[in-house]
Amino acid sequence: MLVHRYCPGCGHINISKEVEKQLIEKQGIIIGSVGCSVALPELFEVVDAVSSAHGRALSVATALRRCLPDTLLITYQGDGDCCTIGIGELIHTILRNERIVCVLINNNQFAMTGFQMSATTPIDIKTKTTVNGRKESYHGIPINVKLLMKQNPKAKYYLSNSASKKGIDLFKEQLKEALNNDGFSLLEVMSPCPTFWGNAKKSYEFALEQYEKKIEEEEHYCTCLNGCDN
Amino acid sequence: MNKKFLQGNVAAALSALENGLKFYAGYPITPSTEFLEVLAEKMNQRIFINSFSELETINLLYGAGSAGVRCCTATSGCGLSLMREGLSYMVGAKVPAVIYNVSRYGPGLGGITPSNEDINMCWGVGHGQSKVPILTPSSVQEIADSMMYAFDIADALRIPVIIMVDAILGQMYEPVEIHKSTFTINKDWRVGQNKHNVISSRKTSIRKVIQSYKSFADEMEEQTDFIIEREKNMFSVCKTFIPETIKVKKDDKRGLFGEYITAIGTTGRVIQEVADKINIGYFVPILLNPFVCDITNVKKLTVVEVGGTGLYDIMKYHFPRAEIKSIVFSHLIPDTGEIIERMK
């Protein structure tokens, strides 16, 4: 990646680099979409790339998987893309358990369009479209991707963050494991957005806080759901 | 001669298979569903996807087209509306595909009776400059042949191609012979050829990118130039594949002042009878976009349509000096008597 066009301190940077490294090594195809990663096909200079419509990367990847059964396919999407407009594609890819690796960079908002609410924005958080904070009564509750993944026990879910070295190292390990999976793998990366979450320090703290919350949530859900093996 | 007695939708599906269809995605919608059902039986389930919506369908075609395989889908007006975003992306990213649209009545849910209303939608198929070739066959044999032409045109121009038939044509049975094209083209632009060069500069990279998004001014200029040039060449390329782009009977009896009647699809067959009965000329386009008609003496023109005025708009543009009358029938194909009555 010779140039990058993310904001300074963006949580995408380290994740993108690692994804590119794996793609080059394994001669894979990156399927980009619309959001902060819209310029990804240009950033990954030596990797075959397909840039899809907003939210539709997993559909494009599904067709590529059927037509190119032996090629590594990674979709690289944000939370607005994958969990908001592209939720239908995500659910059906989970159900079909397509052999695709989906890297979901979750910064809890639409950053490219300037800080609006996405499906993952936490309750009480203010954005430009939730000026008094996200309220359950008006905006609903944030989506839980892990729960969606549970519909197909064969699909693999991984959680990491790009706000700490530990989180990035965890992502690297998870990505390597996901590349060898037989079915669908979703790697959710809680990511800081220094441009819109106040400043760099605040955004990193926020991302880590959301990461911790997710882990707690998972434990909570696991005790609630019958038959959960986690 | 190996003629079979087939339904329009089935003939289209079999012609697609004969002409190298390697990936199908579709969502059931009346009156095009037979196309989907036939391919479900004939194709390997790996490359046949019963998608969850037309939104997914078109993006599946985008993916398959990016990998360089011949792909198509069948739909009807409501479904095509949902596909328009993806079609626009395919026009921009230069991804070939074939869309078989069995046009049905009305805006909204409308009905399942035949109509020609989707002309308006197919003409500019999505946002931005997204004009695509449109084929309008008017018999089951022409449907099968159009499918063959459409795949070749799509590959040659790197563009989605729409075949527009009405619900009657899609459902009717006629004797048909499935033909196979011998045209091949090297798709060196496709992704997944595993030819990455690890050390390269941006200009010399041999990697393949399928993308409609352009972030630099020079790229945008290049893209616009390509699209405009492609539109200019569209007719000449289509003509190399389609022997007869328009069926014409000239009205020579009045010399420079000819009287003509035109329509597409099933109505296009009815007006041929009308023209014979009242002794005027007719033309029935098989290639509706780009529409080229070399008749020079069109003075009076009657445009017969079912449901809308899309064809009338096209004719107004192509024959600015002619006296053009639009006859619109609601939701059923008219018979000759009805048309002659309305022409008075």
Interface residues (C-beta under 8 A of the other chain):
Chain A: L2 I24 Q27 I29 I31 V34 V38 A39 P41 E42 E45 V46 V47 D48 A49 V50 S51 S52 A53 R56 S59 V60 A61 T62 A63 L64 R66 C67 L68 P69 T71 G88 E89 H92
Chain B: K22 F23 A25 R46 I47 I49 S51 F52 S53 L55 E56 N59 L60 L61 Y62 G63 A64 S66 A67 V69 C71 E85 G86 Y89 A93 V191 G192 Q193 N194 H196 N197 V198 I199 S200 R202 S205 R207 K208 V209 I210 Q211 S212 Y213 S215
